[in-house]
Amino acid sequence: MSDLKADTRRIRECSRALQRIHNSFTDRANPAEDFSPAEIGDQRIVDAFHEFADNWKIHRKDLAEKIEKLGVITWEAAKSYDAIDAKLAQALREQDARAGRGRGGK
């Protein structure tokens, strides 16, 4: 018998965390958006954030799609582990019941 264990609660937590990351990626592209130079400290920092945001937009969509896909995969993995575990438990109960009947059990 295998010692394989899957913590489906943790896998689902991972899936939810990936969804939050995906939302952050798609909701706000520029970390300096809505901040003035006075709030950040210097116009050069604001300019650097804007340059970063322009480059980031190029890759953000692709990365967000991959994160979203990984979130779905982890969610489905947890569901699959739970379904397999339930089927295995049912099969073992049925086998135990058949074995019990064969020994003159109840």
N, C-alpha and C positions, 0 to 999 in steps of 0.2 A: 504494500500500500504506500502511496506517495505521501510525503510530508508537505506537499504544496499547500500553502495557505494564501488566501487573498483577502485583504481587509477592504471589503467593498465600500464600507463607510468612508474610509480614507480616499479610495479611488473616486468616489462621488464628490468628496470635498475638493479634490484636485480638479475635477471637471468644473465645479462651480468657480474655483479660483481662476481657471483659464478663461471662463466666461467674463469674469470681472476684468481681467487683463485685456481681453478682446474689446470690451466696452471702453476701456481707457484709451486704447489705441485708436478706436474709431471716433470717440467723442472729442478728443482734444489733441490736435496735431502739434501745436506749438506751445511748449511749456511756458513761454513768456507772454502768451496771448493775454490781453486784458490788464497787463501790468505796464506802468509808465516807467521811463528811465529813472525817475526819482524813487520809485519803489524798488527797483532792481539795483540801482546804484550808479549806473553809467550807461550812456547810449551805446558804447562799444559792446557791452554785454547784451543789450537788447538786439543790436545788429547781429551778434554772433548767434543768438537764439533764433532770429529770423532766418539766417543762412542755414542753420541746422534744420529748421522746420521745412525749408524748401527741399533740402536733400532727403529729409526723413519722409516727406510725402511720397517720394518716388518708391520707397521700399515698404512703407507702412501698410499699404493695402495688401500686398502679398503676404507679409508677415501676419497681419490680422487674420487673413483667411486660413493660414496654416494653424494659428493658435485656435481658431474656432473649430477647425477640423479635428485637432487633437482633443479638444474638449468633448466633442461628440464621440470620438473613439473611446475615451476613458469612461464616459457615461455608459456606452454600450458594452464595454468590457465588464463593468460592474454588474450590469443586468445579466450578461451571459454567465458570469461566475455564479450569481445567485440562482439562475435557472438550472445550471448544471448541478449545483449542490442540491437543489430541491429534487431533481430527477434521480440523482444518485441515492439520496436518502430514501426516496420512495421505493426504488429498486431493492435496496437493502432490506427495507421493512417487508416487502413482498417475498423476498428470498427467505427471510427469517420465518415468515408465516408458513411458507411451503415446507421448510425444513422441520418446523414444529409439528405440522400435520403428519409428516412422514415418520416421526418418532413416536407417534401416538399422543402428541400434544393436543392442545385445545384447538 
